Amino acid sequence: MSATRRFLVALAGTEDPALPEQVAQVAGTGGPAVEVTLLHVVETGPRELAAYQPAVRRGPWPLPKKDAIEGRLKDADEEAATALLAVWHDRFAAALPTAQIARLVAQGRPEQEIVVAAKRLNADALVLCARPRSGPAEPGPRSVGHVARFVLDHSPVPVLLIRRSS
């Protein structure tokens, strides 16, 4: 085992604000150095389903070019991901003042990108938050969403699944 403990924290934006303190409890204090990589995956799948041609065209104006729309969408996704990671970076820095904290934005299917990042970063553990549920959680495989289920089944490292505190 390396002298540095590496945690990959996958963030979607719906996590409990207490997440940094929960990770700090697991990481401990006064031990080996801690590296935390905050990961946000921009899901590109919905863009592939977008229709760029209007159903009914009214007016003489030209249609916007697909590349222009894609560029604006990509810029908006990157801006949102950067802002999300900046907020969580500050929260983790406060909870783990001696930890090295990095930010990573990936694009693709979240469940696959999280597993790939854990392998690539040689993480010791992966921290994943279950999405909040509106009703009671049932036991078994459907107690988490599809992203968490995939990560739990395919992660190359131990997964710490954190549920929102009540």
N, CA and C atoms as a LAMMPS dump frame, in Angstrom:
ITEM: TIMESTEP
0
ITEM: NUMBER OF ATOMS
498
ITEM: BOX BOUNDS ff ff ff
-5.0000000000000000e+02 5.0000000000000000e+02
-5.0000000000000000e+02 5.0000000000000000e+02
-5.0000000000000000e+02 5.0000000000000000e+02
ITEM: ATOMS id mol type element x y z
1 1 1 N 0.844 -1.186 0
2 1 2 C 0 0 0
3 1 3 C 0.884 1.242 0
4 2 1 N 0.498 2.231 -0.766
5 2 2 C 1.297 3.438 -0.888
6 2 3 C 1.187 4.297 0.368
7 3 1 N 2.156 5.201 0.521
8 3 2 C 2.154 6.09 1.679
9 3 3 C 1.041 7.131 1.566
10 4 1 N 0.585 7.374 0.369
11 4 2 C -0.486 8.338 0.145
12 4 3 C -1.78 7.592 -0.127
13 5 1 N -2.839 7.994 0.553
14 5 2 C -4.156 7.398 0.299
15 5 3 C -4.882 8.28 -0.703
16 6 1 N -5.383 7.657 -1.765
17 6 2 C -6.049 8.389 -2.845
18 6 3 C -7.541 8.079 -2.841
19 7 1 N -8.332 9.138 -2.769
20 7 2 C -9.788 9.012 -2.812
21 7 3 C -10.297 9.7 -4.066
22 8 1 N -11.156 9.014 -4.796
23 8 2 C -11.847 9.613 -5.922
24 8 3 C -13.273 9.862 -5.465
25 9 1 N -13.718 11.11 -5.526
26 9 2 C -15.062 11.481 -5.094
27 9 3 C -15.845 11.905 -6.325
28 10 1 N -16.854 11.108 -6.682
29 10 2 C -17.693 11.412 -7.839
30 10 3 C -18.824 12.334 -7.406
31 11 1 N -18.96 13.454 -8.081
32 11 2 C -19.954 14.464 -7.718
33 11 3 C -20.921 14.716 -8.863
34 12 1 N -22.207 14.714 -8.531
35 12 2 C -23.236 15.014 -9.532
36 12 3 C -23.91 16.356 -9.269
37 13 1 N -23.784 16.865 -8.058
38 13 2 C -24.413 18.131 -7.71
39 13 3 C -25.561 17.98 -6.732
40 14 1 N -25.942 16.744 -6.412
41 14 2 C -27.058 16.504 -5.491
42 14 3 C -26.582 15.955 -4.147
43 15 1 N -25.295 16.032 -3.885
44 15 2 C -24.728 15.428 -2.693
45 15 3 C -25.088 16.202 -1.417
46 16 1 N -25.043 15.473 -0.32
47 16 2 C -25.274 16.038 0.995
48 16 3 C -24.118 16.987 1.326
49 17 1 N -24.385 18.185 1.826
50 17 2 C -23.3 19.11 2.192
51 17 3 C -22.353 18.541 3.254
52 18 1 N -22.779 17.515 3.976
53 18 2 C -21.923 16.899 4.993
54 18 3 C -20.907 15.926 4.394
55 19 1 N -20.904 15.751 3.095
56 19 2 C -20.001 14.797 2.434
57 19 3 C -18.529 15.016 2.793
58 20 1 N -17.989 16.225 2.754
59 20 2 C -16.565 16.386 3.087
60 20 3 C -16.219 15.914 4.495
61 21 1 N -17.092 16.173 5.462
62 21 2 C -16.824 15.722 6.825
63 21 3 C -16.875 14.198 6.916
64 22 1 N -17.775 13.575 6.146
65 22 2 C -17.86 12.12 6.14
66 22 3 C -16.605 11.503 5.526
67 23 1 N -16.099 12.104 4.48
68 23 2 C -14.862 11.619 3.871
69 23 3 C -13.693 11.851 4.821
70 24 1 N -13.687 12.973 5.522
71 24 2 C -12.623 13.255 6.486
72 24 3 C -12.597 12.213 7.592
73 25 1 N -13.766 11.753 8.026
74 25 2 C -13.813 10.708 9.056
75 25 3 C -13.185 9.416 8.549
76 26 1 N -13.453 9.078 7.306
77 26 2 C -12.891 7.856 6.731
78 26 3 C -11.387 8.021 6.507
79 27 1 N -10.979 9.179 6.012
80 27 2 C -9.571 9.419 5.722
81 27 3 C -8.745 9.519 6.997
82 28 1 N -9.364 9.994 8.072
83 28 2 C -8.645 10.146 9.334
84 28 3 C -7.703 11.331 9.297
85 29 1 N -7.135 11.604 10.432
86 29 2 C -6.179 12.702 10.528
87 29 3 C -4.877 12.174 11.101
88 30 1 N -3.803 12.817 10.748
89 30 2 C -2.514 12.461 11.308
90 30 3 C -1.966 11.139 10.82
91 31 1 N -2.36 10.69 9.674
92 31 2 C -1.832 9.456 9.11
93 31 3 C -1.071 9.763 7.839
94 32 1 N -1.1 8.807 6.929
95 32 2 C -0.465 9.062 5.629
96 32 3 C -1.138 10.234 4.913
97 33 1 N -0.421 10.78 3.964
98 33 2 C -0.957 11.896 3.187
99 33 3 C -2.222 11.46 2.448
100 34 1 N -3.11 12.415 2.232
101 34 2 C -4.381 12.136 1.561
102 34 3 C -4.478 12.983 0.302
103 35 1 N -4.832 12.312 -0.791
104 35 2 C -5.124 12.994 -2.045
105 35 3 C -6.585 12.74 -2.368
106 36 1 N -7.301 13.808 -2.685
107 36 2 C -8.71 13.7 -3.051
108 36 3 C -8.861 14.268 -4.454
109 37 1 N -9.441 13.477 -5.335
110 37 2 C -9.757 13.968 -6.673
111 37 3 C -11.267 14.065 -6.776
112 38 1 N -11.739 15.265 -7.056
113 38 2 C -13.163 15.507 -7.22
114 38 3 C -13.492 15.36 -8.702
115 39 1 N -14.406 14.464 -9.013
116 39 2 C -14.748 14.165 -10.399
117 39 3 C -16.195 14.536 -10.684
118 40 1 N -16.39 15.246 -11.771
119 40 2 C -17.745 15.488 -12.27
120 40 3 C -17.774 15.039 -13.721
121 41 1 N -18.783 14.255 -14.053
122 41 2 C -18.914 13.759 -15.421
123 41 3 C -20.054 14.499 -16.104
124 42 1 N -19.732 15.123 -17.215
125 42 2 C -20.74 15.783 -18.041
126 42 3 C -21.305 14.706 -18.956
127 43 1 N -22.575 14.424 -18.763
128 43 2 C -23.201 13.369 -19.563
129 43 3 C -23.537 13.914 -20.946
130 44 1 N -22.971 13.291 -21.958
131 44 2 C -23.162 13.762 -23.324
132 44 3 C -24.28 13.017 -24.051
133 45 1 N -24.797 11.973 -23.469
134 45 2 C -25.845 11.173 -24.105
135 45 3 C -27.067 11.959 -24.529
136 46 1 N -27.633 12.815 -23.662
137 46 2 C -28.829 13.55 -24.073
138 46 3 C -28.624 14.424 -25.304
139 47 1 N -27.412 14.929 -25.517
140 47 2 C -27.157 15.758 -26.686
141 47 3 C -27.305 14.966 -27.971
142 48 1 N -26.971 13.686 -27.896
143 48 2 C -27.078 12.852 -29.09
144 48 3 C -28.535 12.667 -29.507
145 49 1 N -29.452 12.874 -28.574
146 49 2 C -30.87 12.711 -28.869
147 49 3 C -31.54 14.011 -29.309
148 50 1 N -30.812 15.105 -29.219
149 50 2 C -31.399 16.411 -29.526
150 50 3 C -31.744 16.526 -31.006
151 51 1 N -32.896 17.085 -31.254
152 51 2 C -33.308 17.348 -32.637
153 51 3 C -32.919 18.78 -32.962
154 52 1 N -32.152 18.959 -33.997
155 52 2 C -31.688 20.296 -34.348
156 52 3 C -32.568 20.965 -35.401
157 53 1 N -33.502 20.231 -35.931
158 53 2 C -34.407 20.811 -36.906
159 53 3 C -35.762 21.027 -36.239
160 54 1 N -36.331 22.201 -36.376
161 54 2 C -37.645 22.42 -35.763
162 54 3 C -38.719 21.616 -36.496
163 55 1 N -39.748 21.238 -35.768
164 55 2 C -40.833 20.466 -36.365
165 55 3 C -41.57 21.302 -37.396
166 56 1 N -41.847 22.532 -37.051
167 56 2 C -42.512 23.443 -37.979
168 56 3 C -41.672 24.707 -38.031
169 57 1 N -41.286 25.111 -39.205
170 57 2 C -40.443 26.283 -39.333
171 57 3 C -41.306 27.466 -39.729
172 58 1 N -41.262 28.49 -38.909
173 58 2 C -42.04 29.7 -39.193
174 58 3 C -41.074 30.872 -39.282
175 59 1 N -41.056 31.499 -40.361
176 59 2 C -40.215 32.673 -40.516
177 59 3 C -39.078 32.435 -41.478
178 60 1 N -38.501 33.516 -42
179 60 2 C -37.456 33.411 -43.014
180 60 3 C -36.046 33.252 -42.429
181 61 1 N -35.89 33.365 -41.1
182 61 2 C -34.55 33.368 -40.525
183 61 3 C -33.864 32.015 -40.73
184 62 1 N -32.56 32.042 -40.783
185 62 2 C -31.831 30.778 -40.984
186 62 3 C -31.796 29.967 -39.684
187 63 1 N -31.728 28.684 -39.848
188 63 2 C -31.593 27.81 -38.687
189 63 3 C -30.182 27.946 -38.123
190 64 1 N -30.028 27.903 -36.802
191 64 2 C -28.667 27.932 -36.249
192 64 3 C -27.928 26.651 -36.647
193 65 1 N -26.652 26.772 -36.848
194 65 2 C -25.847 25.62 -37.246
195 65 3 C -25.643 24.688 -36.049
196 66 1 N -25.628 23.398 -36.327
197 66 2 C -25.468 22.396 -35.279
198 66 3 C -24.179 22.634 -34.487
199 67 1 N -23.093 22.987 -35.174
200 67 2 C -21.81 23.214 -34.491
201 67 3 C -21.899 24.37 -33.496
202 68 1 N -22.642 25.41 -33.856
203 68 2 C -22.794 26.551 -32.952
204 68 3 C -23.572 26.149 -31.704
205 69 1 N -24.619 25.378 -31.904
206 69 2 C -25.404 24.903 -30.765
207 69 3 C -24.558 23.991 -29.884
208 70 1 N -23.846 23.051 -30.501
209 70 2 C -22.979 22.136 -29.753
210 70 3 C -21.927 22.908 -28.964
211 71 1 N -21.356 23.928 -29.579
212 71 2 C -20.342 24.729 -28.893
213 71 3 C -20.904 25.432 -27.674
214 72 1 N -22.097 26.002 -27.813
215 72 2 C -22.719 26.676 -26.666
216 72 3 C -23.063 25.683 -25.568
217 73 1 N -23.565 24.519 -25.943
218 73 2 C -23.885 23.499 -24.942
219 73 3 C -22.627 23.027 -24.212
220 74 1 N -21.56 22.808 -24.968
221 74 2 C -20.302 22.365 -24.357
222 74 3 C -19.757 23.428 -23.409
223 75 1 N -19.79 24.679 -23.831
224 75 2 C -19.321 25.77 -22.97
225 75 3 C -20.146 25.866 -21.693
226 76 1 N -21.463 25.721 -21.823
227 76 2 C -22.335 25.782 -20.644
228 76 3 C -22.059 24.616 -19.699
229 77 1 N -21.85 23.428 -20.25
230 77 2 C -21.535 22.258 -19.413
231 77 3 C -20.216 22.45 -18.676
232 78 1 N -19.204 22.95 -19.381
233 78 2 C -17.897 23.163 -18.755
234 78 3 C -17.971 24.227 -17.664
235 79 1 N -18.722 25.289 -17.928
236 79 2 C -18.882 26.352 -16.93
237 79 3 C -19.586 25.823 -15.681
238 80 1 N -20.634 25.036 -15.876
239 80 2 C -21.362 24.466 -14.739
240 80 3 C -20.486 23.488 -13.97
241 81 1 N -19.721 22.652 -14.668
242 81 2 C -18.844 21.682 -14.007
243 81 3 C -17.756 22.395 -13.213
244 82 1 N -17.176 23.435 -13.786
245 82 2 C -16.133 24.199 -13.097
246 82 3 C -16.678 24.851 -11.832
247 83 1 N -17.867 25.428 -11.928
248 83 2 C -18.47 26.065 -10.756
249 83 3 C -18.797 25.028 -9.671
250 84 1 N -19.35 23.901 -10.067
251 84 2 C -19.672 22.845 -9.105
252 84 3 C -18.419 22.36 -8.391
253 85 1 N -17.369 22.086 -9.145
254 85 2 C -16.139 21.579 -8.538
255 85 3 C -15.458 22.632 -7.669
256 86 1 N -15.576 23.905 -8.015
257 86 2 C -14.988 24.963 -7.187
258 86 3 C -15.647 25.013 -5.819
259 87 1 N -16.966 24.899 -5.786
260 87 2 C -17.688 24.903 -4.502
261 87 3 C -17.267 23.715 -3.653
262 88 1 N -17.243 22.516 -4.268
263 88 2 C -16.874 21.325 -3.501
264 88 3 C -15.403 21.332 -3.117
265 89 1 N -14.555 21.927 -3.948
266 89 2 C -13.136 22.039 -3.594
267 89 3 C -12.983 22.825 -2.296
268 90 1 N -13.687 23.941 -2.184
269 90 2 C -13.609 24.756 -0.968
270 90 3 C -14.118 23.98 0.244
271 91 1 N -15.191 23.232 0.08
272 91 2 C -15.734 22.448 1.191
273 91 3 C -14.768 21.355 1.636
274 92 1 N -14.155 20.67 0.675
275 92 2 C -13.199 19.621 1.029
276 92 3 C -11.93 20.212 1.632
277 93 1 N -11.501 21.363 1.135
278 93 2 C -10.312 22.012 1.695
279 93 3 C -10.534 22.39 3.156
280 94 1 N -11.752 22.794 3.488
281 94 2 C -12.059 23.136 4.88
282 94 3 C -12.101 21.892 5.764
283 95 1 N -12.63 20.79 5.245
284 95 2 C -12.756 19.565 6.042
285 95 3 C -11.444 18.791 6.124
286 96 1 N -10.628 18.873 5.087
287 96 2 C -9.342 18.16 5.034
288 96 3 C -8.237 19.16 4.698
289 97 1 N -7.831 19.982 5.667
290 97 2 C -6.897 21.075 5.355
291 97 3 C -5.526 20.619 4.86
292 98 1 N -5.087 19.414 5.205
293 98 2 C -3.761 18.967 4.772
294 98 3 C -3.804 18.131 3.499
295 99 1 N -4.985 17.851 2.99
296 99 2 C -5.115 17.004 1.797
297 99 3 C -4.824 17.788 0.529
298 100 1 N -4.287 17.082 -0.457
299 100 2 C -4.147 17.65 -1.795
300 100 3 C -5.454 17.367 -2.519
301 101 1 N -6.045 18.401 -3.078
302 101 2 C -7.342 18.25 -3.718
303 101 3 C -7.227 18.669 -5.177
304 102 1 N -7.619 17.749 -6.048
305 102 2 C -7.588 18.013 -7.489
306 102 3 C -9.004 17.943 -8.032
307 103 1 N -9.206 18.555 -9.194
308 103 2 C -10.514 18.548 -9.851
309 103 3 C -10.359 17.908 -11.224
310 104 1 N -11.381 17.162 -11.598
311 104 2 C -11.359 16.481 -12.887
312 104 3 C -12.749 16.508 -13.496
313 105 1 N -12.828 16.922 -14.742
314 105 2 C -14.086 16.906 -15.483
315 105 3 C -13.918 15.9 -16.614
316 106 1 N -14.854 14.974 -16.709
317 106 2 C -14.852 13.989 -17.787
318 106 3 C -16.151 14.136 -18.565
319 107 1 N -16.153 13.616 -19.767
320 107 2 C -17.361 13.647 -20.588
321 107 3 C -17.688 12.233 -21.037
322 108 1 N -18.966 11.907 -21.007
323 108 2 C -19.391 10.579 -21.432
324 108 3 C -20.501 10.07 -20.542
325 109 1 N -20.56 8.758 -20.412
326 109 2 C -21.553 8.139 -19.539
327 109 3 C -20.983 8.115 -18.121
328 110 1 N -21.664 8.726 -17.153
329 110 2 C -21.101 8.847 -15.809
330 110 3 C -20.638 7.525 -15.205
331 111 1 N -21.454 6.482 -15.322
332 111 2 C -21.099 5.212 -14.694
333 111 3 C -19.794 4.653 -15.252
334 112 1 N -19.578 4.793 -16.54
335 112 2 C -18.356 4.277 -17.15
336 112 3 C -17.164 5.177 -16.852
337 113 1 N -17.367 6.475 -16.913
338 113 2 C -16.262 7.415 -16.675
339 113 3 C -15.758 7.348 -15.235
340 114 1 N -16.653 7.097 -14.29
341 114 2 C -16.239 6.987 -12.886
342 114 3 C -15.335 5.771 -12.701
343 115 1 N -15.712 4.649 -13.268
344 115 2 C -14.905 3.425 -13.154
345 115 3 C -13.556 3.614 -13.847
346 116 1 N -13.562 4.214 -15.021
347 116 2 C -12.317 4.466 -15.759
348 116 3 C -11.403 5.393 -14.96
349 117 1 N -11.962 6.435 -14.364
350 117 2 C -11.149 7.382 -13.586
351 117 3 C -10.541 6.7 -12.366
352 118 1 N -11.287 5.826 -11.715
353 118 2 C -10.75 5.107 -10.55
354 118 3 C -9.544 4.264 -10.944
355 119 1 N -9.632 3.606 -12.091
356 119 2 C -8.495 2.807 -12.589
357 119 3 C -7.327 3.711 -12.94
358 120 1 N -7.606 4.742 -13.728
359 120 2 C -6.551 5.615 -14.238
360 120 3 C -5.812 6.353 -13.12
361 121 1 N -6.554 6.781 -12.094
362 121 2 C -5.947 7.532 -10.997
363 121 3 C -5.334 6.632 -9.934
364 122 1 N -5.516 5.319 -10.097
365 122 2 C -5.005 4.368 -9.118
366 122 3 C -5.526 4.702 -7.717
367 123 1 N -6.829 4.95 -7.648
368 123 2 C -7.465 5.331 -6.372
369 123 3 C -7.458 4.156 -5.404
370 124 1 N -7.381 4.479 -4.127
371 124 2 C -7.494 3.459 -3.083
372 124 3 C -8.953 3.209 -2.738
373 125 1 N -9.783 4.212 -2.929
374 125 2 C -11.216 4.074 -2.662
375 125 3 C -11.971 5.088 -3.502
376 126 1 N -13.208 4.748 -3.794
377 126 2 C -14.075 5.605 -4.576
378 126 3 C -15.251 6.001 -3.685
379 127 1 N -15.544 7.276 -3.623
380 127 2 C -16.655 7.767 -2.811
381 127 3 C -17.777 8.168 -3.758
382 128 1 N -18.944 7.612 -3.499
383 128 2 C -20.093 7.835 -4.356
384 128 3 C -21.294 8.127 -3.479
385 129 1 N -22.068 9.101 -3.86
386 129 2 C -23.268 9.439 -3.105
387 129 3 C -24.488 8.926 -3.846
388 130 1 N -25.347 8.248 -3.105
389 130 2 C -26.608 7.802 -3.696
390 130 3 C -27.483 9.025 -3.895
391 131 1 N -28.177 9.076 -5.003
392 131 2 C -29.082 10.197 -5.243
393 131 3 C -30.215 10.157 -4.243
394 132 1 N -30.691 11.323 -3.831
395 132 2 C -31.806 11.335 -2.882
396 132 3 C -33.047 10.714 -3.511
397 133 1 N -33.758 9.973 -2.723
398 133 2 C -34.982 9.316 -3.199
399 133 3 C -36.192 10.041 -2.631
400 134 1 N -37.278 9.985 -3.372
401 134 2 C -38.49 10.653 -2.914
402 134 3 C -39.297 9.774 -1.967
403 135 1 N -39.169 8.479 -2.099
404 135 2 C -39.922 7.558 -1.252
405 135 3 C -38.981 6.648 -0.487
406 136 1 N -39.535 5.669 0.184
407 136 2 C -38.674 4.757 0.939
408 136 3 C -37.829 3.908 -0.009
409 137 1 N -36.594 3.675 0.376
410 137 2 C -35.699 2.852 -0.441
411 137 3 C -35.997 1.386 -0.168
412 138 1 N -36.101 0.639 -1.219
413 138 2 C -36.336 -0.789 -1.06
414 138 3 C -34.992 -1.501 -1.012
415 139 1 N -34.912 -2.61 -0.302
416 139 2 C -33.635 -3.326 -0.249
417 139 3 C -33.329 -3.977 -1.594
418 140 1 N -32.064 -4.254 -1.813
419 140 2 C -31.67 -4.945 -3.03
420 140 3 C -31.088 -4.03 -4.07
421 141 1 N -30.95 -4.551 -5.293
422 141 2 C -30.269 -3.797 -6.347
423 141 3 C -30.949 -2.491 -6.721
424 142 1 N -32.256 -2.395 -6.494
425 142 2 C -32.955 -1.164 -6.872
426 142 3 C -32.924 -0.119 -5.759
427 143 1 N -32.126 -0.351 -4.732
428 143 2 C -32.028 0.625 -3.648
429 143 3 C -31.146 1.807 -4.034
430 144 1 N -30.457 1.707 -5.177
431 144 2 C -29.636 2.798 -5.692
432 144 3 C -29.971 3.001 -7.167
433 145 1 N -29.568 4.11 -7.72
434 145 2 C -29.822 4.39 -9.127
435 145 3 C -28.903 3.59 -10.034
436 146 1 N -29.102 3.749 -11.333
437 146 2 C -28.348 2.944 -12.285
438 146 3 C -26.857 3.271 -12.296
439 147 1 N -26.495 4.528 -12.065
440 147 2 C -25.073 4.893 -12.042
441 147 3 C -24.388 4.237 -10.851
442 148 1 N -24.968 4.379 -9.672
443 148 2 C -24.381 3.768 -8.476
444 148 3 C -24.336 2.251 -8.606
445 149 1 N -25.37 1.652 -9.165
446 149 2 C -25.401 0.196 -9.325
447 149 3 C -24.261 -0.271 -10.219
448 150 1 N -24.047 0.426 -11.338
449 150 2 C -22.966 0.064 -12.246
450 150 3 C -21.61 0.208 -11.561
451 151 1 N -21.417 1.326 -10.867
452 151 2 C -20.136 1.572 -10.2
453 151 3 C -19.896 0.524 -9.109
454 152 1 N -20.917 0.218 -8.33
455 152 2 C -20.776 -0.802 -7.291
456 152 3 C -20.397 -2.159 -7.883
457 153 1 N -20.96 -2.475 -9.035
458 153 2 C -20.698 -3.764 -9.669
459 153 3 C -19.365 -3.835 -10.402
460 154 1 N -18.843 -2.701 -10.887
461 154 2 C -17.67 -2.733 -11.758
462 154 3 C -16.44 -2.008 -11.225
463 155 1 N -16.516 -1.395 -10.074
464 155 2 C -15.384 -0.622 -9.562
465 155 3 C -14.182 -1.52 -9.281
466 156 1 N -12.991 -1.071 -9.68
467 156 2 C -11.778 -1.839 -9.395
468 156 3 C -11.268 -1.614 -7.967
469 157 1 N -11.895 -0.702 -7.239
470 157 2 C -11.47 -0.373 -5.88
471 157 3 C -12.685 -0.394 -4.961
472 158 1 N -12.465 -0.433 -3.642
473 158 2 C -13.614 -0.369 -2.728
474 158 3 C -14.414 0.921 -2.931
475 159 1 N -15.732 0.799 -2.783
476 159 2 C -16.625 1.941 -2.961
477 159 3 C -17.272 2.276 -1.625
478 160 1 N -17.189 3.532 -1.258
479 160 2 C -17.88 4.03 -0.085
480 160 3 C -19.133 4.724 -0.587
481 161 1 N -20.29 4.081 -0.376
482 161 2 C -21.561 4.644 -0.822
483 161 3 C -22.155 5.411 0.34
484 162 1 N -22.358 6.695 0.14
485 162 2 C -22.873 7.55 1.193
486 162 3 C -24.277 7.986 0.832
487 163 1 N -25.177 7.809 1.754
488 163 2 C -26.558 8.256 1.559
489 163 3 C -26.746 9.579 2.272
490 164 1 N -27.632 10.373 1.749
491 164 2 C -27.951 11.678 2.339
492 164 3 C -28.481 11.472 3.749
493 165 1 N -27.965 12.262 4.679
494 165 2 C -28.462 12.161 6.052
495 165 3 C -29.873 12.75 6.122
496 166 1 N -30.703 12.185 6.989
497 166 2 C -32.116 12.612 7.077
498 166 3 C -32.258 13.923 7.776
